[in-house]
Amino acid sequence: MRAARAWFRVGAVVAALAIAAVAPLAGAADPSKVLHIAFPVAETGFDPAKISDLYSSTVIEAIFERLYTYDYLARPVKIVPLTAEGMPEISDGGRTWTIHLKHGIFFTRDPAFGGKPRELTAQDYVYSFERHADPANRSPWAFLVQDRFEGLDGLADAASKSGKFDYDASIPGIAAVDRYTLRFRLKRPDYLLPYTLAHTPFGAVAREVIEKYAGDTNAHPVGTGPYMLGEWRRGAKITLVANPDFRKVTWNFQAGDDPSDKTVVEQMKGKTIPQIGKVEISIIEEAQSRWLAFNGRELDYLGLPATFKGQALDDSNRLLPKLAARGVKLDRTVDPSISYAFFNFRDPLVGGFSKEKIALRRAIIMGYNLPQELAVVDKGQAVQAQMPIPEGIVGFEPGYRSINQYDPGLANELLDYFGYRKGADGFRTLPDGKPMTLRLSLGTSAIDRERSELWQKSMNAIGIRMVFDQGKFADHLKAAKACQLMMWDAAWIADYPDGDDFLQLLYGPNTGQSNNGCYQSKAYDALYEKSRTLPTDSVERQHLFLDMTRQMEVDGAWVLESSPVRNELIQPWVLGYKKHPILNAEFMYLDLAPRQ
């Protein structure tokens, strides 16, 4: 909230920038320094306009550069320039934003450029933003450009009819004034635009690259960032190598109130970014395998799986002596994320707004034993989500309590009242007497199996038969966007530090993009649209956030579950580590000391 207000105050004045860039020099990364980390879920690809999962986005963050990013150490988070020279010049009552680019930023070498150096220009950002509006890309982030920039919706509508987006057309909403000057003209003042400009999918791509590899843009990421894609074995291993032509960027972040910041600054201040020459990412879905790899010094840092909490932390959540003696460090935070199970509002069994359908969904929500999930599955390493906005995000209300608490007795009464009667086998039927079976989509890991057992037990207690469709994340995501999953146990982590990022998941027009539950409530949508017109620090906006939360609860849109406590274990030779609330590719800001 405070960072957003400062954005509008400073205009073009640049104060205390965290990242200072000068003329291009050979990269300082040491090729002998190799960082090993793991993803628990497979990536889906590396085209910024086509992916939305956390793990693909982490790779994209290191390859493609946005106009703005976040200060590595500042808390609350603070937006700072990345490829922009400074903060935007804002005029016309907040509708016109002018941004100047740094000179001498180059894309990594690629055959698409014909053997010549290719400098980043303002037109590259015009093209990159337009790609999210191109219907052919089916961008999951299209909602962030729709009804926002003058002329862009018209281009998108014309492309829907003709089948081809006109990237050569000029529009007032996103324009390159000259080689290094970008101008945005908005339909209305927009208090959330800074977050979009710093959002990972809006990194600059080169048109030549997209056109050369049009058949598989997900496999050919070419950006201006500190890393580039080396080896890629889909669903198994991703190798990033330091960009040898990356401009000189100095690690110059300032310590905040956190006492650990001092150590981070001492380890990293004055070094060039990046220091690590290679990042090897292994896809390891099983928690036990990740835990064993970390213990075997095969991984350099690890998000501790809740299942192994007792093998790493004591009852006070401090590192066990055996790990502390090895020099392992602990970074413990509540993730700005939520896990939830959504209902498909287009599904004939659980969808719709009739009283009996709302009653069914709310009974399922109240019948799910969330306290047992927190205690047994999450091993106490998560906090209950009372609203769709997590702790640490603008709009979170600490005292708010959901009306859909765990109450199997009330759930049974609700089902009885609305005619979901139990048959001779103990399972309920629909009010018309037809059989009823819920289908929940889950992953294939051990923890997913634990969740399926808990769901089964919970639904048995209220007489609802449930079966599970276990499969890969990418397959579930594709089906969800087509409104084909009845229920999915999913999660969302903050893209920007504002509640809008979570509440937009329930906005009707975002169906097929980020609204995977296909929830379309006129009442909710009206509240959401009004909230978008208000400043981020508005009291009225906060009230609207609470009204939206209550509306989705009354409709039974989600089974709100939890926000995980992240226990990041870091090996002693990793320098400069601090988990950022929004950024995920922290390895760009790290160094490695010799192993002992």
C-alpha positions as CSV (number, residue, x, y, z in Angstrom):
1,M,0.0,0.0,0.0
2,R,2.6,2.5,1.0
3,A,4.8,1.7,-2.0
4,A,2.0,2.3,-4.3
5,R,1.3,5.8,-2.8
6,A,4.9,6.7,-3.1
7,W,4.9,5.7,-6.7
8,F,2.4,8.4,-7.5
9,R,4.2,11.0,-5.4
10,V,7.7,10.7,-6.9
11,G,6.8,10.9,-10.6
12,A,10.0,10.9,-12.5
13,V,12.3,11.5,-9.5
14,V,14.5,8.6,-8.8
15,A,15.4,8.3,-5.1
16,A,17.7,5.7,-3.6
17,L,17.5,3.2,-6.4
18,A,18.4,-0.3,-5.3
19,I,19.9,-1.4,-8.6
20,A,22.4,0.7,-10.5
21,A,23.3,-0.2,-14.1
22,V,26.1,1.1,-16.3
23,A,27.5,0.4,-19.7
24,P,27.5,-3.3,-20.9
25,L,30.4,-5.3,-19.6
26,A,31.2,-9.0,-19.7
27,G,29.3,-10.9,-17.0
28,A,31.1,-11.6,-13.7
29,A,29.3,-14.8,-13.0
30,D,31.7,-17.7,-12.2
31,P,30.9,-20.8,-14.3
32,S,32.3,-23.0,-11.6
33,K,29.6,-21.8,-9.2
34,V,26.6,-24.1,-9.7
35,L,23.4,-23.8,-7.7
36,H,21.2,-26.9,-7.3
37,I,17.5,-26.4,-6.5
38,A,14.3,-28.4,-7.0
39,F,10.7,-27.7,-8.2
40,P,8.0,-29.9,-6.7
41,V,5.9,-29.5,-9.8
42,A,6.9,-29.6,-13.5
43,E,7.1,-26.5,-15.5
44,T,4.7,-25.8,-18.4
45,G,6.9,-23.6,-20.6
46,F,8.8,-20.3,-20.9
47,D,6.7,-17.9,-23.1
48,P,5.6,-15.1,-20.8
49,A,2.3,-14.6,-22.6
50,K,1.3,-18.2,-22.3
51,I,2.1,-19.5,-18.8
52,S,0.8,-18.7,-15.4
53,D,2.3,-21.4,-13.0
54,L,4.7,-20.4,-10.3
55,Y,7.6,-22.6,-11.4
56,S,7.7,-21.6,-15.1
57,S,7.4,-18.0,-13.9
58,T,10.4,-18.4,-11.7
59,V,12.5,-19.3,-14.7
60,I,11.0,-16.5,-16.8
61,E,11.8,-14.0,-14.0
62,A,15.5,-14.7,-14.5
63,I,15.4,-14.5,-18.3
64,F,13.0,-11.6,-19.2
65,E,13.2,-8.2,-17.7
66,R,10.3,-6.0,-16.8
67,L,10.3,-2.2,-16.7
68,Y,10.2,-2.4,-12.9
69,T,10.9,-4.9,-10.2
70,Y,11.0,-5.1,-6.4
71,D,13.8,-4.1,-4.0
72,Y,15.3,-7.4,-2.7
73,L,15.3,-6.4,1.0
74,A,12.7,-3.7,1.4
75,R,9.7,-4.7,3.6
76,P,6.9,-3.7,2.9
77,V,7.8,-4.4,-0.7
78,K,9.1,-1.5,-2.8
79,I,8.9,-1.1,-6.5
80,V,12.2,0.1,-8.2
81,P,13.3,0.5,-11.8
82,L,14.7,-2.4,-13.7
83,T,15.1,-1.5,-17.4
84,A,13.4,1.8,-16.9
85,E,15.6,4.9,-16.2
86,G,13.4,6.0,-13.4
87,M,9.9,6.1,-12.1
88,P,7.1,7.0,-14.6
89,E,6.2,10.6,-15.4
90,I,2.4,10.7,-14.7
91,S,0.2,13.4,-16.3
92,D,-3.4,14.0,-17.5
93,G,-4.9,13.2,-14.1
94,G,-3.2,9.8,-13.9
95,R,-4.2,8.7,-17.4
96,T,-0.8,9.2,-19.2
97,W,2.3,7.4,-18.1
98,T,5.7,8.1,-19.8
99,I,8.6,5.9,-19.1
100,H,12.2,6.2,-20.4
101,L,14.4,3.1,-20.9
102,K,18.0,2.7,-20.0
103,H,20.3,2.7,-23.0
104,G,22.6,-0.2,-23.9
105,I,20.5,-3.1,-22.7
106,F,20.8,-6.1,-25.1
107,F,19.0,-9.4,-25.7
108,T,21.0,-12.5,-25.4
109,R,22.5,-13.8,-28.7
110,D,20.2,-15.8,-30.9
111,P,20.0,-16.8,-34.6
112,A,16.8,-14.8,-34.8
113,F,18.9,-11.6,-34.7
114,G,21.1,-12.6,-37.7
115,G,24.3,-12.5,-35.8
116,K,24.0,-8.8,-34.8
117,P,23.6,-7.4,-31.3
118,R,20.0,-6.6,-30.6
119,E,19.3,-3.7,-28.2
120,L,16.1,-3.5,-26.1
121,T,13.8,-0.7,-27.3
122,A,10.5,0.8,-26.3
123,Q,8.8,-1.0,-29.2
124,D,9.7,-4.4,-27.6
125,Y,7.5,-3.5,-24.6
126,V,4.7,-2.4,-26.9
127,Y,4.9,-5.8,-28.7
128,S,5.1,-7.7,-25.4
129,F,2.0,-6.0,-23.9
130,E,0.1,-6.5,-27.2
131,R,0.8,-10.3,-27.1
132,H,-1.3,-10.6,-24.0
133,A,-4.2,-9.1,-25.9
134,D,-3.8,-11.4,-28.9
135,P,-6.6,-14.0,-28.8
136,A,-4.3,-16.5,-30.5
137,N,-2.0,-16.6,-27.4
138,R,-4.9,-17.3,-25.0
139,S,-2.8,-15.5,-22.4
140,P,-3.8,-16.2,-18.8
141,W,-2.9,-12.6,-18.1
142,A,-5.1,-11.0,-20.7
143,F,-7.3,-9.7,-18.0
144,L,-4.5,-7.4,-17.0
145,V,-4.6,-5.5,-20.3
146,Q,-8.3,-5.7,-21.1
147,D,-10.4,-2.5,-20.8
148,R,-7.3,-0.7,-19.7
149,F,-5.3,0.9,-22.5
150,E,-6.8,3.1,-25.2
151,G,-7.3,1.3,-28.5
152,L,-6.0,-2.1,-27.4
153,D,-9.4,-3.7,-27.0
154,G,-10.3,-2.7,-30.5
155,L,-7.3,-4.5,-31.9
156,A,-8.1,-7.6,-29.9
157,D,-11.7,-7.6,-31.1
158,A,-10.6,-7.2,-34.7
159,A,-8.2,-10.1,-34.3
160,S,-11.0,-12.3,-32.9
161,K,-12.9,-11.7,-36.1
162,S,-10.1,-11.8,-38.6
163,G,-8.0,-14.5,-36.9
164,K,-4.9,-12.3,-37.0
165,F,-3.6,-9.6,-34.6
166,D,-2.2,-6.5,-36.3
167,Y,1.0,-5.9,-34.5
168,D,1.9,-3.1,-36.9
169,A,-1.1,-1.0,-36.1
170,S,-0.6,2.1,-33.9
171,I,-2.7,2.7,-30.8
172,P,-2.6,5.5,-28.4
173,G,-2.8,3.2,-25.3
174,I,0.7,1.7,-25.7
175,A,3.1,3.5,-27.9
176,A,6.8,3.9,-28.5
177,V,7.4,7.7,-28.7
178,D,11.0,7.1,-29.7
179,R,13.6,4.3,-29.4
180,Y,13.8,4.7,-25.6
181,T,10.5,6.3,-24.6
182,L,7.3,4.4,-23.9
183,R,3.9,6.0,-23.3
184,F,0.8,4.4,-21.8
185,R,-2.5,6.1,-22.2
186,L,-5.2,4.6,-19.9
187,K,-8.9,4.7,-20.2
188,R,-9.1,5.8,-16.6
189,P,-6.7,6.4,-13.8
190,D,-5.3,3.1,-12.6
191,Y,-3.8,2.6,-9.2
192,L,-2.7,-0.9,-9.9
193,L,-0.7,-0.3,-13.0
194,P,2.7,-0.2,-11.2
195,Y,2.2,-3.8,-10.1
196,T,1.5,-4.8,-13.7
197,L,4.6,-3.1,-14.9
198,A,6.6,-5.1,-12.4
199,H,4.8,-8.4,-13.0
200,T,6.9,-11.2,-14.4
201,P,4.8,-12.0,-17.5
202,F,5.3,-8.4,-18.8
203,G,9.0,-8.8,-19.4
204,A,10.2,-7.8,-22.9
205,V,10.3,-10.3,-25.7
206,A,11.7,-9.7,-29.2
207,R,9.3,-10.0,-32.1
208,E,12.0,-11.6,-34.3
209,V,12.4,-14.4,-31.7
210,I,8.6,-15.1,-31.5
211,E,8.2,-15.1,-35.2
212,K,11.2,-17.4,-35.8
213,Y,10.1,-20.0,-33.2
214,A,6.3,-19.5,-33.7
215,G,5.8,-23.3,-33.6
216,D,7.1,-23.6,-30.0
217,T,7.7,-20.2,-28.3
218,N,7.6,-21.9,-24.9
219,A,10.9,-23.6,-25.7
220,H,12.8,-20.6,-26.9
221,P,13.0,-17.9,-24.2
222,V,15.3,-15.1,-25.3
223,G,15.4,-12.1,-23.0
224,T,17.7,-9.4,-21.6
225,G,18.0,-10.8,-18.1
226,P,21.0,-12.2,-16.1
227,Y,20.3,-15.8,-17.2
228,M,19.4,-17.7,-20.3
229,L,18.0,-21.2,-20.9
230,G,20.7,-23.9,-21.3
231,E,19.5,-27.5,-21.2
232,W,15.8,-28.3,-20.9
233,R,14.5,-31.8,-20.4
234,R,10.7,-31.3,-20.0
235,G,9.4,-32.2,-16.7
236,A,12.8,-33.4,-15.5
237,K,15.5,-30.8,-15.5
238,I,16.0,-27.1,-16.4
239,T,19.5,-25.6,-16.6
240,L,20.0,-21.8,-16.6
241,V,23.4,-20.3,-17.5
242,A,24.5,-16.8,-16.7
243,N,24.2,-14.4,-19.6
244,P,27.8,-13.6,-20.7
245,D,26.8,-10.3,-22.1
246,F,24.6,-9.1,-19.2
247,R,25.3,-5.4,-18.4
248,K,27.1,-4.6,-15.2
249,V,24.6,-4.4,-12.3
250,T,25.8,-3.9,-8.7
251,W,24.2,-5.6,-5.7
252,N,23.5,-2.4,-3.6
253,F,20.4,-3.1,-1.5
254,Q,20.0,-1.5,1.9
255,A,19.3,-3.3,5.2
256,G,15.8,-2.9,6.6
257,D,14.5,-3.6,10.1
258,D,15.1,-7.3,10.0
259,P,18.3,-8.1,11.9
260,S,19.2,-10.8,9.4
261,D,19.5,-8.1,6.7
262,K,22.8,-7.0,8.0
263,T,24.4,-10.4,7.3
264,V,22.9,-10.5,3.8
265,V,24.3,-7.0,3.1
266,E,27.7,-7.9,4.5
267,Q,27.8,-11.0,2.2
268,M,26.7,-9.4,-1.0
269,K,27.1,-5.6,-1.1
270,G,29.2,-4.3,-4.0
271,K,29.2,-7.6,-5.9
272,T,28.0,-7.8,-9.5
273,I,24.7,-9.6,-10.4
274,P,24.7,-12.5,-11.0
275,Q,27.5,-14.3,-9.2
276,I,26.4,-17.8,-9.9
277,G,27.3,-19.2,-13.3
278,K,24.8,-22.0,-13.6
279,V,21.5,-22.9,-11.9
280,E,20.4,-26.5,-12.2
281,I,16.7,-27.1,-11.4
282,S,15.5,-30.7,-10.9
283,I,11.8,-31.6,-11.0
284,I,11.3,-33.7,-7.8
285,E,7.7,-34.3,-7.1
286,E,8.0,-36.5,-4.0
287,A,8.7,-34.6,-0.8
288,Q,10.8,-37.4,0.6
289,S,13.1,-37.3,-2.4
290,R,13.6,-33.6,-2.0
291,W,14.3,-34.0,1.7
292,L,16.9,-36.7,1.1
293,A,18.5,-34.7,-1.6
294,F,18.9,-31.7,0.7
295,N,20.3,-33.9,3.5
296,G,22.7,-35.4,1.0
297,R,24.0,-31.9,0.1
298,E,22.6,-32.3,-3.4
299,L,20.3,-29.3,-3.1
300,D,21.4,-25.9,-1.9
301,Y,18.1,-24.7,-0.5
302,L,14.8,-26.3,0.1
303,G,11.3,-25.4,1.1
304,L,10.9,-27.9,3.9
305,P,8.0,-30.3,3.2
306,A,5.5,-30.2,6.1
307,T,5.8,-34.0,6.3
308,F,9.4,-33.7,7.5
309,K,8.9,-30.9,10.0
310,G,9.8,-33.1,12.9
311,Q,13.1,-34.0,11.3
312,A,14.2,-30.4,10.9
313,L,12.5,-28.3,13.6
314,D,11.7,-28.6,17.3
315,D,8.3,-27.9,18.9
316,S,9.2,-24.2,18.9
317,N,10.0,-24.2,15.2
318,R,13.7,-23.8,15.7
319,L,16.3,-25.7,13.8
320,L,17.3,-29.0,15.4
321,P,20.8,-29.0,16.8
322,K,22.0,-31.5,14.2
323,L,21.2,-29.2,11.3
324,A,22.4,-26.0,13.1
325,A,25.7,-27.8,13.8
326,R,26.1,-28.3,10.0
327,G,25.6,-24.5,9.5
328,V,22.2,-24.9,7.9
329,K,20.1,-21.7,8.1
330,L,16.4,-21.3,8.5
331,D,14.3,-18.6,6.8
332,R,10.7,-18.8,8.2
333,T,7.8,-16.7,6.8
334,V,4.1,-17.1,6.1
335,D,3.7,-17.3,2.3
336,P,1.6,-14.6,0.7
337,S,-0.5,-17.4,-0.8
338,I,-3.7,-19.4,-0.3
339,S,-4.7,-23.0,-1.0
340,Y,-8.3,-23.7,-1.9
341,A,-10.6,-26.1,-3.7
342,F,-12.9,-24.5,-6.2
343,F,-16.2,-25.6,-7.6
344,N,-16.9,-25.4,-11.3
345,F,-20.0,-23.2,-11.5
346,R,-20.8,-24.6,-15.0
347,D,-20.8,-28.1,-13.8
348,P,-24.3,-29.6,-13.7
349,L,-23.8,-31.2,-10.3
350,V,-22.1,-28.6,-8.2
351,G,-22.6,-25.4,-10.3
352,G,-25.3,-22.8,-10.5
353,F,-27.0,-20.4,-8.0
354,S,-30.2,-22.3,-7.1
355,K,-30.7,-22.6,-3.4
356,E,-30.1,-26.4,-3.4
357,K,-26.8,-26.0,-5.3
358,I,-25.6,-23.3,-2.9
359,A,-26.6,-25.5,0.0
360,L,-24.6,-28.4,-1.5
361,R,-21.4,-26.4,-1.9
362,R,-21.6,-24.9,1.5
363,A,-22.2,-28.2,3.1
364,I,-19.1,-29.6,1.4
365,I,-17.1,-26.6,2.6
366,M,-18.4,-27.1,6.2
367,G,-17.9,-30.8,6.0
368,Y,-14.2,-30.7,5.0
369,N,-12.1,-31.3,8.1
370,L,-9.7,-28.4,7.7
371,P,-8.5,-28.5,11.3
372,Q,-7.2,-32.0,10.6
373,E,-5.5,-30.8,7.4
374,L,-3.7,-28.1,9.3
375,A,-2.6,-30.5,12.1
376,V,-2.0,-33.7,10.3
377,V,-1.3,-33.1,6.6
378,D,0.4,-29.7,7.1
379,K,2.0,-30.7,10.4
380,G,1.1,-27.3,11.9
381,Q,3.1,-25.5,9.3
382,A,0.2,-23.5,7.8
383,V,-2.4,-21.0,9.0
384,Q,-6.1,-21.2,8.3
385,A,-7.3,-19.0,5.4
386,Q,-10.3,-17.0,6.7
387,M,-10.6,-14.9,3.5
388,P,-9.2,-15.2,-0.1
389,I,-6.6,-12.5,0.7
390,P,-3.6,-13.8,2.6
391,E,-1.6,-12.2,5.4
392,G,0.9,-9.6,4.3
393,I,-1.2,-8.5,1.3
394,V,-3.1,-5.2,1.1
395,G,-6.7,-5.9,1.9
396,F,-6.0,-8.7,4.5
397,E,-8.2,-8.1,7.6
398,P,-6.7,-9.9,10.6
399,G,-10.0,-10.0,12.6
400,Y,-12.1,-11.4,9.7
401,R,-13.7,-14.8,10.2
402,S,-15.3,-16.9,7.5
403,I,-19.0,-17.9,7.9
404,N,-18.1,-21.4,6.5
405,Q,-16.2,-23.0,9.4
406,Y,-15.8,-26.7,9.8
407,D,-19.1,-28.0,11.1
408,P,-20.1,-31.5,9.9
409,G,-23.3,-31.5,12.0
410,L,-24.6,-28.3,10.3
411,A,-23.5,-29.7,6.9
412,N,-25.6,-32.8,7.4
413,E,-28.6,-30.7,8.5
414,L,-28.2,-28.5,5.4
415,L,-28.1,-31.5,3.1
416,D,-31.1,-33.1,4.8
417,Y,-33.2,-29.9,4.6
418,F,-32.5,-29.4,0.8
419,G,-33.4,-33.0,-0.1
420,Y,-30.0,-34.6,-0.5
421,R,-31.2,-37.9,1.1
422,K,-29.2,-40.9,2.1
423,G,-29.8,-44.1,0.4
424,A,-29.4,-47.6,1.7
425,D,-25.7,-47.5,1.1
426,G,-25.3,-44.5,3.3
427,F,-24.5,-42.1,0.5
428,R,-26.7,-39.2,-0.5
429,T,-28.6,-38.7,-3.8
430,L,-29.6,-35.5,-5.6
431,P,-32.9,-34.0,-4.6
432,D,-34.5,-35.7,-7.7
433,G,-33.2,-39.1,-6.5
434,K,-30.4,-39.5,-9.0
435,P,-27.0,-40.7,-7.8
436,M,-24.5,-38.1,-6.8
437,T,-20.7,-38.4,-7.0
438,L,-18.2,-35.6,-6.5
439,R,-15.0,-35.6,-8.5
440,L,-11.9,-33.8,-7.1
441,S,-8.8,-33.3,-9.2
442,L,-5.5,-33.6,-7.4
443,G,-1.8,-34.1,-8.1
444,T,0.1,-37.4,-7.8
445,S,2.5,-36.7,-4.9
446,A,2.4,-38.4,-1.5
447,I,0.9,-35.2,0.1
448,D,-1.8,-35.2,-2.5
449,R,-2.6,-38.8,-1.5
450,E,-2.9,-37.7,2.1
451,R,-5.3,-35.0,1.1
452,S,-7.4,-37.4,-0.9
453,E,-7.7,-39.6,2.2
454,L,-8.8,-36.7,4.3
455,W,-11.3,-35.6,1.7
456,Q,-12.7,-39.1,1.5
457,K,-13.0,-39.4,5.2
458,S,-14.6,-35.9,5.5
459,M,-17.2,-36.5,2.7
460,N,-18.0,-40.0,4.1
461,A,-18.9,-38.3,7.4
462,I,-21.7,-36.2,5.6
463,G,-22.7,-39.0,3.3
464,I,-21.3,-37.8,0.0
465,R,-19.5,-40.1,-2.3
466,M,-16.3,-38.7,-3.7
467,V,-13.8,-40.0,-6.3
468,F,-10.4,-38.5,-7.3
469,D,-8.9,-37.7,-10.6
470,Q,-5.1,-37.7,-10.1
471,G,-3.0,-36.2,-12.8
472,K,-0.3,-33.7,-13.8
473,F,-0.7,-30.0,-13.0
474,A,-0.5,-28.9,-16.7
475,D,-3.3,-31.2,-17.7
476,H,-5.5,-30.1,-14.8
477,L,-4.8,-26.5,-15.6
478,K,-5.8,-26.9,-19.3
479,A,-9.0,-28.6,-18.3
480,A,-9.8,-26.0,-15.6
481,K,-9.5,-23.1,-18.1
482,A,-12.0,-24.9,-20.3
483,C,-14.4,-25.2,-17.2
484,Q,-14.1,-29.0,-17.4
485,L,-13.1,-29.9,-13.8
486,M,-15.8,-30.4,-11.2
487,M,-13.5,-29.5,-8.3
488,W,-9.7,-28.9,-8.1
489,D,-7.5,-28.5,-5.1
490,A,-5.4,-25.6,-6.2
491,A,-3.3,-22.7,-4.8
492,W,-2.4,-19.1,-5.7
493,I,0.7,-17.1,-4.7
494,A,0.8,-13.3,-4.9
495,D,1.9,-11.8,-8.2
496,Y,1.7,-8.4,-6.7
497,P,1.2,-7.3,-3.1
498,D,-2.5,-6.3,-3.3
499,G,-5.7,-8.2,-2.6
500,D,-6.9,-7.5,-6.1
501,D,-4.5,-10.2,-7.3
502,F,-6.6,-12.8,-5.3
503,L,-10.1,-11.3,-5.7
504,Q,-9.7,-11.2,-9.5
505,L,-9.6,-15.0,-9.4
506,L,-13.4,-14.8,-8.8
507,Y,-14.2,-12.1,-11.3
508,G,-16.6,-13.4,-13.9
509,P,-15.0,-12.0,-17.1
510,N,-11.7,-13.7,-16.1
511,T,-13.3,-17.1,-16.7
512,G,-11.0,-19.1,-19.0
513,Q,-8.0,-17.0,-17.8
514,S,-7.4,-16.8,-14.0
515,N,-11.0,-17.7,-12.9
516,N,-10.7,-21.4,-13.1
517,G,-13.9,-22.0,-11.1
518,C,-15.9,-20.2,-13.8
519,Y,-17.7,-18.3,-11.0
520,Q,-19.9,-15.6,-12.4
521,S,-21.8,-13.7,-9.8
522,K,-23.4,-10.3,-10.9
523,A,-23.2,-9.1,-7.3
524,Y,-19.6,-10.0,-6.9
525,D,-18.6,-8.6,-10.3
526,A,-20.3,-5.2,-9.5
527,L,-18.3,-5.0,-6.2
528,Y,-15.1,-5.9,-7.9
529,E,-15.5,-3.4,-10.7
530,K,-16.2,-0.6,-8.2
531,S,-13.0,-1.6,-6.2
532,R,-10.9,-1.1,-9.3
533,T,-11.8,2.6,-9.5
534,L,-10.5,3.4,-5.9
535,P,-7.1,4.2,-4.5
536,T,-5.3,1.2,-2.9
537,D,-5.4,2.9,0.5
538,S,-9.1,3.7,0.3
539,V,-11.3,2.8,3.3
540,E,-14.2,2.2,0.9
541,R,-12.1,-0.2,-1.2
542,Q,-11.3,-2.2,2.0
543,H,-15.0,-2.5,2.7
544,L,-15.6,-3.7,-0.8
545,F,-13.0,-6.3,-0.4
546,L,-14.8,-7.6,2.7
547,D,-18.2,-7.5,0.9
548,M,-16.7,-9.5,-2.0
549,T,-15.3,-12.0,0.5
550,R,-18.7,-12.4,2.1
551,Q,-20.4,-12.8,-1.3
552,M,-18.2,-15.6,-2.4
553,E,-18.7,-17.3,1.0
554,V,-22.5,-17.0,0.7
555,D,-22.3,-18.5,-2.8
556,G,-20.0,-21.3,-1.7
557,A,-17.4,-20.5,-4.4
558,W,-14.3,-22.0,-2.7
559,V,-13.3,-24.3,0.1
560,L,-10.8,-21.9,1.7
561,E,-7.9,-23.9,3.1
562,S,-4.7,-22.3,4.3
563,S,-1.6,-20.2,3.8
564,P,1.6,-22.2,4.3
565,V,4.4,-21.3,6.6
566,R,7.5,-21.4,4.5
567,N,10.4,-23.0,6.2
568,E,13.3,-22.5,3.8
569,L,16.4,-24.5,4.7
570,I,19.6,-23.0,3.3
571,Q,23.0,-24.7,3.1
572,P,25.9,-22.9,4.9
573,W,27.7,-22.1,1.6
574,V,24.7,-20.1,0.2
575,L,25.3,-16.4,0.6
576,G,22.7,-13.5,0.5
577,Y,19.5,-15.6,0.8
578,K,16.3,-13.9,2.0
579,K,12.9,-15.0,0.8
580,H,11.0,-12.3,-1.1
581,P,7.2,-12.0,-0.8
582,I,6.8,-11.5,-4.5
583,L,10.0,-12.4,-6.4
584,N,10.8,-16.1,-6.8
585,A,14.1,-16.2,-8.6
586,E,16.2,-15.2,-5.6
587,F,19.2,-17.0,-7.0
588,M,19.9,-13.9,-9.2
589,Y,20.9,-12.1,-6.0
590,L,22.9,-14.9,-4.3
591,D,26.5,-16.1,-4.2
592,L,28.1,-19.4,-3.3
593,A,31.1,-19.8,-1.0
594,P,33.4,-22.8,-1.3
595,R,31.9,-25.9,0.3
596,Q,33.5,-27.2,3.5
